[in-house]
Amino acid sequence: MVSTVYILTSYRDPNKVYIGTSDNLNRRFIEHNRKKSSYSKLYAPWKLETSITFSDKQLAISFEKYLKHGSGHAFLKKRLLPNMIKAK
C-alpha cells in the first residue's frame, strides 16, 4: 500500500514543523487544519512544505522516524527546510 511522509509548517509559528505519515494525505491535511489532531491543533493553520510517497508503508514509517531524530533531523533542516530558522 502506498504511504506518504509529509512535512507541514505552521502559519501561526513558522518555526513549528509537523512530520507525519498517511495513506491519504489530502484527508490528513484537512484534519490538521480543522484541528482534529492533538499536537497540530495548537499551531493551525498549516501549510504543506513537501511530501514523499513510498510504495511500502513500512519504509514510509521508517523515513518519518528518521526525520524526527538525530542525523535525519539535521537532514530535514539542511536539505528539506533550508530556510527555516530552526525545525523541531
PDB file with SEQRES, HELIX, SHEET and CRYST1 records, atoms N, CA, C and O in Angstrom:
SEQRES   1 A   88  MET VAL SER THR VAL TYR ILE LEU THR SER TYR ARG ASP          
SEQRES   2 A   88  PRO ASN LYS VAL TYR ILE GLY THR SER ASP ASN LEU ASN          
SEQRES   3 A   88  ARG ARG PHE ILE GLU HIS ASN ARG LYS LYS SER SER TYR          
SEQRES   4 A   88  SER LYS LEU TYR ALA PRO TRP LYS LEU GLU THR SER ILE          
SEQRES   5 A   88  THR PHE SER ASP LYS GLN LEU ALA ILE SER PHE GLU LYS          
SEQRES   6 A   88  TYR LEU LYS HIS GLY SER GLY HIS ALA PHE LEU LYS LYS          
SEQRES   7 A   88  ARG LEU LEU PRO ASN MET ILE LYS ALA LYS                      
HELIX    1 AA1 LEU A   25  ASN A   33  1                                   9    
HELIX    2 AA2 SER A   40  LEU A   42  5                                   3    
HELIX    3 AA3 LYS A   57  LYS A   68  1                                  12    
HELIX    4 AA4 GLY A   70  PHE A   75  1                                   6    
HELIX    5 AA5 LEU A   76  LEU A   80  3                                   5    
SHEET    1 AA1 3 VAL A  17  SER A  22  0                                        
SHEET    2 AA1 3 SER A   3  SER A  10 -1                                        
SHEET    3 AA1 3 TRP A  46  PHE A  54 -1                                        
CRYST1    1.000    1.000    1.000  90.00  90.00  90.00 P 1           1          
ATOM      1  N   MET A   1       0.835  -1.188   0.000  1.00  0.00           N  
ATOM      2  CA  MET A   1       0.000   0.000   0.000  1.00  0.00           C  
ATOM      3  C   MET A   1       0.877   1.248   0.000  1.00  0.00           C  
ATOM      4  O   MET A   1       1.882   1.308   0.708  1.00  0.00           O  
ATOM      5  N   VAL A   2       0.498   2.226  -0.785  1.00  0.00           N  
ATOM      6  CA  VAL A   2       1.223   3.494  -0.884  1.00  0.00           C  
ATOM      7  C   VAL A   2       1.016   4.306   0.391  1.00  0.00           C  
ATOM      8  O   VAL A   2      -0.089   4.367   0.932  1.00  0.00           O  
ATOM      9  N   SER A   3       2.090   4.925   0.859  1.00  0.00           N  
ATOM     10  CA  SER A   3       2.024   5.770   2.049  1.00  0.00           C  
ATOM     11  C   SER A   3       2.912   6.990   1.820  1.00  0.00           C  
ATOM     12  O   SER A   3       3.945   6.904   1.156  1.00  0.00           O  
ATOM     13  N   THR A   4       2.501   8.115   2.372  1.00  0.00           N  
ATOM     14  CA  THR A   4       3.199   9.379   2.143  1.00  0.00           C  
ATOM     15  C   THR A   4       3.716   9.966   3.449  1.00  0.00           C  
ATOM     16  O   THR A   4       2.990  10.045   4.440  1.00  0.00           O  
ATOM     17  N   VAL A   5       4.974  10.375   3.437  1.00  0.00           N  
ATOM     18  CA  VAL A   5       5.552  11.148   4.539  1.00  0.00           C  
ATOM     19  C   VAL A   5       5.389  12.611   4.140  1.00  0.00           C  
ATOM     20  O   VAL A   5       5.715  13.000   3.018  1.00  0.00           O  
ATOM     21  N   TYR A   6       4.884  13.412   5.066  1.00  0.00           N  
ATOM     22  CA  TYR A   6       4.643  14.821   4.746  1.00  0.00           C  
ATOM     23  C   TYR A   6       5.220  15.713   5.831  1.00  0.00           C  
ATOM     24  O   TYR A   6       5.350  15.319   6.990  1.00  0.00           O  
ATOM     25  N   ILE A   7       5.562  16.924   5.419  1.00  0.00           N  
ATOM     26  CA  ILE A   7       6.129  17.908   6.330  1.00  0.00           C  
ATOM     27  C   ILE A   7       5.289  19.173   6.233  1.00  0.00           C  
ATOM     28  O   ILE A   7       5.118  19.746   5.157  1.00  0.00           O  
ATOM     29  N   LEU A   8       4.774  19.592   7.374  1.00  0.00           N  
ATOM     30  CA  LEU A   8       3.956  20.798   7.458  1.00  0.00           C  
ATOM     31  C   LEU A   8       4.696  21.856   8.264  1.00  0.00           C  
ATOM     32  O   LEU A   8       5.466  21.532   9.169  1.00  0.00           O  
ATOM     33  N   THR A   9       4.460  23.115   7.934  1.00  0.00           N  
ATOM     34  CA  THR A   9       4.922  24.213   8.781  1.00  0.00           C  
ATOM     35  C   THR A   9       3.708  25.063   9.137  1.00  0.00           C  
ATOM     36  O   THR A   9       2.755  25.182   8.367  1.00  0.00           O  
ATOM     37  N   SER A  10       3.774  25.640  10.314  1.00  0.00           N  
ATOM     38  CA  SER A  10       2.657  26.421  10.837  1.00  0.00           C  
ATOM     39  C   SER A  10       2.678  27.846  10.298  1.00  0.00           C  
ATOM     40  O   SER A  10       3.723  28.496  10.276  1.00  0.00           O  
ATOM     41  N   TYR A  11       1.520  28.321   9.867  1.00  0.00           N  
ATOM     42  CA  TYR A  11       1.396  29.737   9.507  1.00  0.00           C  
ATOM     43  C   TYR A  11       1.476  30.600  10.763  1.00  0.00           C  
ATOM     44  O   TYR A  11       1.989  31.718  10.716  1.00  0.00           O  
ATOM     45  N   ARG A  12       0.977  30.093  11.872  1.00  0.00           N  
ATOM     46  CA  ARG A  12       0.957  30.835  13.139  1.00  0.00           C  
ATOM     47  C   ARG A  12       2.368  31.020  13.693  1.00  0.00           C  
ATOM     48  O   ARG A  12       2.723  32.101  14.162  1.00  0.00           O  
ATOM     49  N   ASP A  13       3.163  29.960  13.635  1.00  0.00           N  
ATOM     50  CA  ASP A  13       4.543  29.991  14.116  1.00  0.00           C  
ATOM     51  C   ASP A  13       5.399  29.238  13.106  1.00  0.00           C  
ATOM     52  O   ASP A  13       5.494  28.013  13.182  1.00  0.00           O  
ATOM     53  N   PRO A  14       6.024  29.937  12.164  1.00  0.00           N  
ATOM     54  CA  PRO A  14       6.772  29.286  11.085  1.00  0.00           C  
ATOM     55  C   PRO A  14       7.910  28.374  11.547  1.00  0.00           C  
ATOM     56  O   PRO A  14       8.427  27.589  10.751  1.00  0.00           O  
ATOM     57  N   ASN A  15       8.307  28.464  12.813  1.00  0.00           N  
ATOM     58  CA  ASN A  15       9.338  27.568  13.328  1.00  0.00           C  
ATOM     59  C   ASN A  15       8.772  26.224  13.779  1.00  0.00           C  
ATOM     60  O   ASN A  15       9.533  25.319  14.122  1.00  0.00           O  
ATOM     61  N   LYS A  16       7.462  26.083  13.783  1.00  0.00           N  
ATOM     62  CA  LYS A  16       6.835  24.820  14.178  1.00  0.00           C  
ATOM     63  C   LYS A  16       6.672  23.934  12.951  1.00  0.00           C  
ATOM     64  O   LYS A  16       6.114  24.344  11.933  1.00  0.00           O  
ATOM     65  N   VAL A  17       7.169  22.726  13.074  1.00  0.00           N  
ATOM     66  CA  VAL A  17       7.146  21.752  11.988  1.00  0.00           C  
ATOM     67  C   VAL A  17       6.428  20.507  12.465  1.00  0.00           C  
ATOM     68  O   VAL A  17       6.606  20.076  13.605  1.00  0.00           O  
ATOM     69  N   TYR A  18       5.618  19.932  11.592  1.00  0.00           N  
ATOM     70  CA  TYR A  18       4.950  18.664  11.892  1.00  0.00           C  
ATOM     71  C   TYR A  18       5.341  17.675  10.801  1.00  0.00           C  
ATOM     72  O   TYR A  18       5.238  17.975   9.612  1.00  0.00           O  
ATOM     73  N   ILE A  19       5.789  16.500  11.214  1.00  0.00           N  
ATOM     74  CA  ILE A  19       6.158  15.434  10.286  1.00  0.00           C  
ATOM     75  C   ILE A  19       5.217  14.274  10.539  1.00  0.00           C  
ATOM     76  O   ILE A  19       5.043  13.850  11.682  1.00  0.00           O  
ATOM     77  N   GLY A  20       4.610  13.759   9.487  1.00  0.00           N  
ATOM     78  CA  GLY A  20       3.672  12.658   9.646  1.00  0.00           C  
ATOM     79  C   GLY A  20       3.688  11.713   8.467  1.00  0.00           C  
ATOM     80  O   GLY A  20       4.358  11.951   7.461  1.00  0.00           O  
ATOM     81  N   THR A  21       2.930  10.625   8.612  1.00  0.00           N  
ATOM     82  CA  THR A  21       2.759   9.623   7.565  1.00  0.00           C  
ATOM     83  C   THR A  21       1.277   9.373   7.401  1.00  0.00           C  
ATOM     84  O   THR A  21       0.538   9.331   8.385  1.00  0.00           O  
ATOM     85  N   SER A  22       0.837   9.206   6.167  1.00  0.00           N  
ATOM     86  CA  SER A  22      -0.582   8.943   5.924  1.00  0.00           C  
ATOM     87  C   SER A  22      -0.779   8.158   4.634  1.00  0.00           C  
ATOM     88  O   SER A  22       0.006   8.264   3.692  1.00  0.00           O  
ATOM     89  N   ASP A  23      -1.844   7.372   4.618  1.00  0.00           N  
ATOM     90  CA  ASP A  23      -2.258   6.674   3.401  1.00  0.00           C  
ATOM     91  C   ASP A  23      -3.154   7.576   2.551  1.00  0.00           C  
ATOM     92  O   ASP A  23      -3.427   7.273   1.390  1.00  0.00           O  
ATOM     93  N   ASN A  24      -3.610   8.694   3.142  1.00  0.00           N  
ATOM     94  CA  ASN A  24      -4.482   9.635   2.432  1.00  0.00           C  
ATOM     95  C   ASN A  24      -4.078  11.053   2.843  1.00  0.00           C  
ATOM     96  O   ASN A  24      -4.625  11.614   3.793  1.00  0.00           O  
ATOM     97  N   LEU A  25      -3.131  11.611   2.128  1.00  0.00           N  
ATOM     98  CA  LEU A  25      -2.568  12.914   2.501  1.00  0.00           C  
ATOM     99  C   LEU A  25      -3.613  14.026   2.486  1.00  0.00           C  
ATOM    100  O   LEU A  25      -3.621  14.867   3.385  1.00  0.00           O  
ATOM    101  N   ASN A  26      -4.479  14.049   1.502  1.00  0.00           N  
ATOM    102  CA  ASN A  26      -5.489  15.119   1.439  1.00  0.00           C  
ATOM    103  C   ASN A  26      -6.383  15.113   2.671  1.00  0.00           C  
ATOM    104  O   ASN A  26      -6.622  16.162   3.270  1.00  0.00           O  
ATOM    105  N   ARG A  27      -6.875  13.944   3.049  1.00  0.00           N  
ATOM    106  CA  ARG A  27      -7.736  13.831   4.234  1.00  0.00           C  
ATOM    107  C   ARG A  27      -6.975  14.260   5.485  1.00  0.00           C  
ATOM    108  O   ARG A  27      -7.499  15.004   6.315  1.00  0.00           O  
ATOM    109  N   ARG A  28      -5.742  13.788   5.613  1.00  0.00           N  
ATOM    110  CA  ARG A  28      -4.957  14.080   6.810  1.00  0.00           C  
ATOM    111  C   ARG A  28      -4.641  15.575   6.911  1.00  0.00           C  
ATOM    112  O   ARG A  28      -4.681  16.144   8.001  1.00  0.00           O  
ATOM    113  N   PHE A  29      -4.329  16.204   5.790  1.00  0.00           N  
ATOM    114  CA  PHE A  29      -4.035  17.637   5.782  1.00  0.00           C  
ATOM    115  C   PHE A  29      -5.261  18.433   6.241  1.00  0.00           C  
ATOM    116  O   PHE A  29      -5.134  19.379   7.019  1.00  0.00           O  
ATOM    117  N   ILE A  30      -6.422  18.055   5.769  1.00  0.00           N  
ATOM    118  CA  ILE A  30      -7.667  18.713   6.198  1.00  0.00           C  
ATOM    119  C   ILE A  30      -7.877  18.528   7.695  1.00  0.00           C  
ATOM    120  O   ILE A  30      -8.279  19.466   8.383  1.00  0.00           O  
ATOM    121  N   GLU A  31      -7.607  17.324   8.208  1.00  0.00           N  
ATOM    122  CA  GLU A  31      -7.754  17.076   9.652  1.00  0.00           C  
ATOM    123  C   GLU A  31      -6.840  17.990  10.463  1.00  0.00           C  
ATOM    124  O   GLU A  31      -7.258  18.546  11.479  1.00  0.00           O  
ATOM    125  N   HIS A  32      -5.602  18.144  10.020  1.00  0.00           N  
ATOM    126  CA  HIS A  32      -4.675  19.036  10.734  1.00  0.00           C  
ATOM    127  C   HIS A  32      -5.215  20.465  10.767  1.00  0.00           C  
ATOM    128  O   HIS A  32      -5.159  21.123  11.806  1.00  0.00           O  
ATOM    129  N   ASN A  33      -5.725  20.937   9.665  1.00  0.00           N  
ATOM    130  CA  ASN A  33      -6.204  22.316   9.608  1.00  0.00           C  
ATOM    131  C   ASN A  33      -7.569  22.511  10.243  1.00  0.00           C  
ATOM    132  O   ASN A  33      -7.960  23.643  10.525  1.00  0.00           O  
ATOM    133  N   ARG A  34      -8.295  21.437  10.472  1.00  0.00           N  
ATOM    134  CA  ARG A  34      -9.566  21.522  11.200  1.00  0.00           C  
ATOM    135  C   ARG A  34      -9.375  21.216  12.683  1.00  0.00           C  
ATOM    136  O   ARG A  34     -10.338  21.045  13.431  1.00  0.00           O  
ATOM    137  N   LYS A  35      -8.106  21.150  13.085  1.00  0.00           N  
ATOM    138  CA  LYS A  35      -7.732  20.973  14.495  1.00  0.00           C  
ATOM    139  C   LYS A  35      -8.243  19.656  15.079  1.00  0.00           C  
ATOM    140  O   LYS A  35      -8.733  19.618  16.207  1.00  0.00           O  
ATOM    141  N   LYS A  36      -8.124  18.576  14.300  1.00  0.00           N  
ATOM    142  CA  LYS A  36      -8.561  17.266  14.764  1.00  0.00           C  
ATOM    143  C   LYS A  36      -7.390  16.408  15.240  1.00  0.00           C  
ATOM    144  O   LYS A  36      -7.564  15.219  15.508  1.00  0.00           O  
ATOM    145  N   SER A  37      -6.227  16.986  15.346  1.00  0.00           N  
ATOM    146  CA  SER A  37      -5.041  16.287  15.822  1.00  0.00           C  
ATOM    147  C   SER A  37      -4.534  17.024  17.059  1.00  0.00           C  
ATOM    148  O   SER A  37      -4.423  18.250  17.045  1.00  0.00           O  
ATOM    149  N   SER A  38      -4.227  16.292  18.120  1.00  0.00           N  
ATOM    150  CA  SER A  38      -3.937  16.924  19.414  1.00  0.00           C  
ATOM    151  C   SER A  38      -2.764  17.907  19.374  1.00  0.00           C  
ATOM    152  O   SER A  38      -2.890  19.020  19.885  1.00  0.00           O  
ATOM    153  N   TYR A  39      -1.630  17.526  18.782  1.00  0.00           N  
ATOM    154  CA  TYR A  39      -0.489  18.447  18.734  1.00  0.00           C  
ATOM    155  C   TYR A  39      -0.716  19.543  17.704  1.00  0.00           C  
ATOM    156  O   TYR A  39      -0.535  20.727  17.985  1.00  0.00           O  
ATOM    157  N   SER A  40      -1.110  19.136  16.524  1.00  0.00           N  
ATOM    158  CA  SER A  40      -1.154  20.111  15.432  1.00  0.00           C  
ATOM    159  C   SER A  40      -2.239  21.170  15.600  1.00  0.00           C  
ATOM    160  O   SER A  40      -2.150  22.240  14.998  1.00  0.00           O  
ATOM    161  N   LYS A  41      -3.256  20.893  16.404  1.00  0.00           N  
ATOM    162  CA  LYS A  41      -4.309  21.905  16.578  1.00  0.00           C  
ATOM    163  C   LYS A  41      -3.789  23.162  17.271  1.00  0.00           C  
ATOM    164  O   LYS A  41      -4.365  24.240  17.124  1.00  0.00           O  
ATOM    165  N   LEU A  42      -2.707  23.022  18.019  1.00  0.00           N  
ATOM    166  CA  LEU A  42      -2.133  24.167  18.723  1.00  0.00           C  
ATOM    167  C   LEU A  42      -1.520  25.197  17.776  1.00  0.00           C  
ATOM    168  O   LEU A  42      -1.422  26.376  18.116  1.00  0.00           O  
ATOM    169  N   TYR A  43      -1.112  24.757  16.601  1.00  0.00           N  
ATOM    170  CA  TYR A  43      -0.377  25.633  15.688  1.00  0.00           C  
ATOM    171  C   TYR A  43      -1.055  25.803  14.326  1.00  0.00           C  
ATOM    172  O   TYR A  43      -0.439  26.330  13.399  1.00  0.00           O  
ATOM    173  N   ALA A  44      -2.294  25.372  14.189  1.00  0.00           N  
ATOM    174  CA  ALA A  44      -3.029  25.522  12.924  1.00  0.00           C  
ATOM    175  C   ALA A  44      -3.256  27.005  12.649  1.00  0.00           C  
ATOM    176  O   ALA A  44      -3.362  27.790  13.591  1.00  0.00           O  
ATOM    177  N   PRO A  45      -3.331  27.398  11.410  1.00  0.00           N  
ATOM    178  CA  PRO A  45      -3.351  26.587  10.197  1.00  0.00           C  
ATOM    179  C   PRO A  45      -1.939  26.188   9.746  1.00  0.00           C  
ATOM    180  O   PRO A  45      -0.941  26.806  10.117  1.00  0.00           O  
ATOM    181  N   TRP A  46      -1.902  25.129   8.931  1.00  0.00           N  
ATOM    182  CA  TRP A  46      -0.657  24.549   8.442  1.00  0.00           C  
ATOM    183  C   TRP A  46      -0.555  24.694   6.934  1.00  0.00           C  
ATOM    184  O   TRP A  46      -1.559  24.801   6.231  1.00  0.00           O  
ATOM    185  N   LYS A  47       0.691  24.695   6.453  1.00  0.00           N  
ATOM    186  CA  LYS A  47       0.903  24.602   5.008  1.00  0.00           C  
ATOM    187  C   LYS A  47       1.797  23.399   4.737  1.00  0.00           C  
ATOM    188  O   LYS A  47       2.675  23.062   5.532  1.00  0.00           O  
ATOM    189  N   LEU A  48       1.560  22.774   3.622  1.00  0.00           N  
ATOM    190  CA  LEU A  48       2.344  21.609   3.217  1.00  0.00           C  
ATOM    191  C   LEU A  48       3.640  22.093   2.585  1.00  0.00           C  
ATOM    192  O   LEU A  48       3.623  22.799   1.576  1.00  0.00           O  
ATOM    193  N   GLU A  49       4.758  21.711   3.181  1.00  0.00           N  
ATOM    194  CA  GLU A  49       6.065  22.090   2.640  1.00  0.00           C  
ATOM    195  C   GLU A  49       6.524  21.093   1.588  1.00  0.00           C  
ATOM    196  O   GLU A  49       6.976  21.478   0.510  1.00  0.00           O  
ATOM    197  N   THR A  50       6.404  19.808   1.908  1.00  0.00           N  
ATOM    198  CA  THR A  50       6.818  18.770   0.966  1.00  0.00           C  
ATOM    199  C   THR A  50       6.187  17.447   1.357  1.00  0.00           C  
ATOM    200  O   THR A  50       5.759  17.254   2.494  1.00  0.00           O  
ATOM    201  N   SER A  51       6.137  16.549   0.399  1.00  0.00           N  
ATOM    202  CA  SER A  51       5.660  15.192   0.671  1.00  0.00           C  
ATOM    203  C   SER A  51       6.457  14.220  -0.181  1.00  0.00           C  
ATOM    204  O   SER A  51       6.880  14.541  -1.291  1.00  0.00           O  
ATOM    205  N   ILE A  52       6.652  13.030   0.360  1.00  0.00           N  
ATOM    206  CA  ILE A  52       7.401  11.982  -0.327  1.00  0.00           C  
ATOM    207  C   ILE A  52       6.567  10.715  -0.239  1.00  0.00           C  
ATOM    208  O   ILE A  52       6.218  10.271   0.855  1.00  0.00           O  
ATOM    209  N   THR A  53       6.246  10.134  -1.390  1.00  0.00           N  
ATOM    210  CA  THR A  53       5.398   8.949  -1.428  1.00  0.00           C  
ATOM    211  C   THR A  53       6.248   7.694  -1.562  1.00  0.00           C  
ATOM    212  O   THR A  53       7.176   7.632  -2.368  1.00  0.00           O  
ATOM    213  N   PHE A  54       5.909   6.698  -0.752  1.00  0.00           N  
ATOM    214  CA  PHE A  54       6.589   5.407  -0.746  1.00  0.00           C  
ATOM    215  C   PHE A  54       5.614   4.322  -1.177  1.00  0.00           C  
ATOM    216  O   PHE A  54       4.423   4.393  -0.877  1.00  0.00           O  
ATOM    217  N   SER A  55       6.120   3.327  -1.874  1.00  0.00           N  
ATOM    218  CA  SER A  55       5.267   2.204  -2.280  1.00  0.00           C  
ATOM    219  C   SER A  55       5.071   1.215  -1.139  1.00  0.00           C  
ATOM    220  O   SER A  55       4.206   0.343  -1.211  1.00  0.00           O  
ATOM    221  N   ASP A  56       5.868   1.348  -0.092  1.00  0.00           N  
ATOM    222  CA  ASP A  56       5.806   0.445   1.053  1.00  0.00           C  
ATOM    223  C   ASP A  56       5.560   1.256   2.329  1.00  0.00           C  
ATOM    224  O   ASP A  56       6.322   2.171   2.642  1.00  0.00           O  
ATOM    225  N   LYS A  57       4.511   0.924   3.052  1.00  0.00           N  
ATOM    226  CA  LYS A  57       4.140   1.683   4.254  1.00  0.00           C  
ATOM    227  C   LYS A  57       5.236   1.644   5.314  1.00  0.00           C  
ATOM    228  O   LYS A  57       5.490   2.650   5.976  1.00  0.00           O  
ATOM    229  N   GLN A  58       5.885   0.496   5.481  1.00  0.00           N  
ATOM    230  CA  GLN A  58       6.926   0.373   6.499  1.00  0.00           C  
ATOM    231  C   GLN A  58       8.117   1.279   6.183  1.00  0.00           C  
ATOM    232  O   GLN A  58       8.726   1.841   7.094  1.00  0.00           O  
ATOM    233  N   LEU A  59       8.448   1.421   4.914  1.00  0.00           N  
ATOM    234  CA  LEU A  59       9.526   2.348   4.524  1.00  0.00           C  
ATOM    235  C   LEU A  59       9.154   3.784   4.861  1.00  0.00           C  
ATOM    236  O   LEU A  59       9.995   4.556   5.322  1.00  0.00           O  
ATOM    237  N   ALA A  60       7.908   4.138   4.633  1.00  0.00           N  
ATOM    238  CA  ALA A  60       7.445   5.490   4.958  1.00  0.00           C  
ATOM    239  C   ALA A  60       7.554   5.749   6.455  1.00  0.00           C  
ATOM    240  O   ALA A  60       8.017   6.810   6.872  1.00  0.00           O  
ATOM    241  N   ILE A  61       7.130   4.787   7.259  1.00  0.00           N  
ATOM    242  CA  ILE A  61       7.199   4.934   8.718  1.00  0.00           C  
ATOM    243  C   ILE A  61       8.651   5.066   9.167  1.00  0.00           C  
ATOM    244  O   ILE A  61       8.963   5.883  10.034  1.00  0.00           O  
ATOM    245  N   SER A  62       9.533   4.270   8.584  1.00  0.00           N  
ATOM    246  CA  SER A  62      10.958   4.345   8.929  1.00  0.00           C  
ATOM    247  C   SER A  62      11.545   5.701   8.558  1.00  0.00           C  
ATOM    248  O   SER A  62      12.333   6.263   9.319  1.00  0.00           O  
ATOM    249  N   PHE A  63      11.171   6.233   7.393  1.00  0.00           N  
ATOM    250  CA  PHE A  63      11.681   7.539   6.969  1.00  0.00           C  
ATOM    251  C   PHE A  63      11.147   8.652   7.863  1.00  0.00           C  
ATOM    252  O   PHE A  63      11.872   9.590   8.194  1.00  0.00           O  
ATOM    253  N   GLU A  64       9.885   8.550   8.252  1.00  0.00           N  
ATOM    254  CA  GLU A  64       9.311   9.536   9.183  1.00  0.00           C  
ATOM    255  C   GLU A  64      10.110   9.555  10.484  1.00  0.00           C  
ATOM    256  O   GLU A  64      10.472  10.625  10.974  1.00  0.00           O  
ATOM    257  N   LYS A  65      10.384   8.383  11.043  1.00  0.00           N  
ATOM    258  CA  LYS A  65      11.164   8.299  12.289  1.00  0.00           C  
ATOM    259  C   LYS A  65      12.564   8.868  12.096  1.00  0.00           C  
ATOM    260  O   LYS A  65      13.087   9.556  12.972  1.00  0.00           O  
ATOM    261  N   TYR A  66      13.168   8.577  10.947  1.00  0.00           N  
ATOM    262  CA  TYR A  66      14.497   9.098  10.634  1.00  0.00           C  
ATOM    263  C   TYR A  66      14.499  10.631  10.663  1.00  0.00           C  
ATOM    264  O   TYR A  66      15.403  11.242  11.233  1.00  0.00           O  
ATOM    265  N   LEU A  67      13.494  11.245  10.053  1.00  0.00           N  
ATOM    266  CA  LEU A  67      13.435  12.710  10.002  1.00  0.00           C  
ATOM    267  C   LEU A  67      13.245  13.346  11.374  1.00  0.00           C  
ATOM    268  O   LEU A  67      13.597  14.508  11.573  1.00  0.00           O  
ATOM    269  N   LYS A  68      12.697  12.600  12.310  1.00  0.00           N  
ATOM    270  CA  LYS A  68      12.394  13.149  13.634  1.00  0.00           C  
ATOM    271  C   LYS A  68      13.559  13.058  14.616  1.00  0.00           C  
ATOM    272  O   LYS A  68      13.487  13.621  15.708  1.00  0.00           O  
ATOM    273  N   HIS A  69      14.630  12.356  14.244  1.00  0.00           N  
ATOM    274  CA  HIS A  69      15.715  12.119  15.199  1.00  0.00           C  
ATOM    275  C   HIS A  69      17.092  12.272  14.552  1.00  0.00           C  
ATOM    276  O   HIS A  69      17.264  12.034  13.356  1.00  0.00           O  
ATOM    277  N   GLY A  70      18.061  12.671  15.364  1.00  0.00           N  
ATOM    278  CA  GLY A  70      19.473  12.657  15.014  1.00  0.00           C  
ATOM    279  C   GLY A  70      19.833  13.202  13.648  1.00  0.00           C  
ATOM    280  O   GLY A  70      19.473  14.323  13.290  1.00  0.00           O  
ATOM    281  N   SER A  71      20.562  12.375  12.881  1.00  0.00           N  
ATOM    282  CA  SER A  71      21.060  12.825  11.579  1.00  0.00           C  
ATOM    283  C   SER A  71      19.921  13.100  10.603  1.00  0.00           C  
ATOM    284  O   SER A  71      20.061  13.938   9.712  1.00  0.00           O  
ATOM    285  N   GLY A  72      18.804  12.411  10.757  1.00  0.00           N  
ATOM    286  CA  GLY A  72      17.646  12.668   9.903  1.00  0.00           C  
ATOM    287  C   GLY A  72      17.058  14.042  10.160  1.00  0.00           C  
ATOM    288  O   GLY A  72      16.608  14.720   9.237  1.00  0.00           O  
ATOM    289  N   HIS A  73      17.065  14.444  11.418  1.00  0.00           N  
ATOM    290  CA  HIS A  73      16.559  15.774  11.775  1.00  0.00           C  
ATOM    291  C   HIS A  73      17.477  16.850  11.183  1.00  0.00           C  
ATOM    292  O   HIS A  73      17.007  17.884  10.707  1.00  0.00           O  
ATOM    293  N   ALA A  74      18.782  16.596  11.217  1.00  0.00           N  
ATOM    294  CA  ALA A  74      19.740  17.524  10.610  1.00  0.00           C  
ATOM    295  C   ALA A  74      19.523  17.591   9.094  1.00  0.00           C  
ATOM    296  O   ALA A  74      19.584  18.670   8.505  1.00  0.00           O  
ATOM    297  N   PHE A  75      19.270  16.444   8.468  1.00  0.00           N  
ATOM    298  CA  PHE A  75      18.968  16.397   7.034  1.00  0.00           C  
ATOM    299  C   PHE A  75      17.710  17.206   6.723  1.00  0.00           C  
ATOM    300  O   PHE A  75      17.669  17.947   5.741  1.00  0.00           O  
ATOM    301  N   LEU A  76      16.700  17.064   7.553  1.00  0.00           N  
ATOM    302  CA  LEU A  76      15.453  17.814   7.391  1.00  0.00           C  
ATOM    303  C   LEU A  76      15.727  19.312   7.375  1.00  0.00           C  
ATOM    304  O   LEU A  76      15.266  20.022   6.481  1.00  0.00           O  
ATOM    305  N   LYS A  77      16.472  19.787   8.354  1.00  0.00           N  
ATOM    306  CA  LYS A  77      16.748  21.222   8.459  1.00  0.00           C  
ATOM    307  C   LYS A  77      17.630  21.732   7.317  1.00  0.00           C  
ATOM    308  O   LYS A  77      17.410  22.825   6.796  1.00  0.00           O  
ATOM    309  N   LYS A  78      18.630  20.934   6.934  1.00  0.00           N  
ATOM    310  CA  LYS A  78      19.588  21.395   5.931  1.00  0.00           C  
ATOM    311  C   LYS A  78      19.080  21.251   4.497  1.00  0.00           C  
ATOM    312  O   LYS A  78      19.320  22.123   3.662  1.00  0.00           O  
ATOM    313  N   ARG A  79      18.383  20.158   4.213  1.00  0.00           N  
ATOM    314  CA  ARG A  79      18.024  19.860   2.825  1.00  0.00           C  
ATOM    315  C   ARG A  79      16.544  20.059   2.486  1.00  0.00           C  
ATOM    316  O   ARG A  79      16.218  20.493   1.381  1.00  0.00           O  
ATOM    317  N   LEU A  80      15.660  19.750   3.414  1.00  0.00           N  
ATOM    318  CA  LEU A  80      14.233  19.827   3.115  1.00  0.00           C  
ATOM    319  C   LEU A  80      13.615  21.157   3.533  1.00  0.00           C  
ATOM    320  O   LEU A  80      12.665  21.627   2.906  1.00  0.00           O  
ATOM    321  N   LEU A  81      14.147  21.757   4.581  1.00  0.00           N  
ATOM    322  CA  LEU A  81      13.635  23.045   5.069  1.00  0.00           C  
ATOM    323  C   LEU A  81      14.795  24.018   5.282  1.00  0.00           C  
ATOM    324  O   LEU A  81      14.973  24.514   6.395  1.00  0.00           O  
ATOM    325  N   PRO A  82      15.579  24.301   4.258  1.00  0.00           N  
ATOM    326  CA  PRO A  82      16.788  25.112   4.460  1.00  0.00           C  
ATOM    327  C   PRO A  82      16.527  26.555   4.874  1.00  0.00           C  
ATOM    328  O   PRO A  82      17.428  27.210   5.398  1.00  0.00           O  
ATOM    329  N   ASN A  83      15.335  27.061   4.658  1.00  0.00           N  
ATOM    330  CA  ASN A  83      15.048  28.457   5.010  1.00  0.00           C  
ATOM    331  C   ASN A  83      14.480  28.620   6.410  1.00  0.00           C  
ATOM    332  O   ASN A  83      14.161  29.734   6.826  1.00  0.00           O  
ATOM    333  N   MET A  84      14.353  27.536   7.127  1.00  0.00           N  
ATOM    334  CA  MET A  84      13.825  27.593   8.490  1.00  0.00           C  
ATOM    335  C   MET A  84      14.906  28.088   9.441  1.00  0.00           C  
ATOM    336  O   MET A  84      16.080  27.755   9.281  1.00  0.00           O  
ATOM    337  N   ILE A  85      14.511  28.881  10.428  1.00  0.00           N  
ATOM    338  CA  ILE A  85      15.437  29.305  11.477  1.00  0.00           C  
ATOM    339  C   ILE A  85      15.804  28.098  12.321  1.00  0.00           C  
ATOM    340  O   ILE A  85      16.976  27.864  12.619  1.00  0.00           O  
ATOM    341  N   LYS A  86      14.794  27.339  12.701  1.00  0.00           N  
ATOM    342  CA  LYS A  86      15.010  26.089  13.421  1.00  0.00           C  
ATOM    343  C   LYS A  86      13.819  25.189  13.118  1.00  0.00           C  
ATOM    344  O   LYS A  86      12.712  25.671  12.881  1.00  0.00           O  
ATOM    345  N   ALA A  87      14.052  23.898  13.128  1.00  0.00           N  
ATOM    346  CA  ALA A  87      12.969  22.931  12.886  1.00  0.00           C  
ATOM    347  C   ALA A  87      12.911  21.969  14.048  1.00  0.00           C  
ATOM    348  O   ALA A  87      13.939  21.471  14.506  1.00  0.00           O  
ATOM    349  N   LYS A  88      11.710  21.709  14.523  1.00  0.00           N  
ATOM    350  CA  LYS A  88      11.545  20.788  15.647  1.00  0.00           C  
ATOM    351  C   LYS A  88      10.761  19.595  15.199  1.00  0.00           C  
ATOM    352  O   LYS A  88      10.507  18.690  15.994  1.00  0.00           O  
TER     353      LYS A  88                                                      
END                                                                             
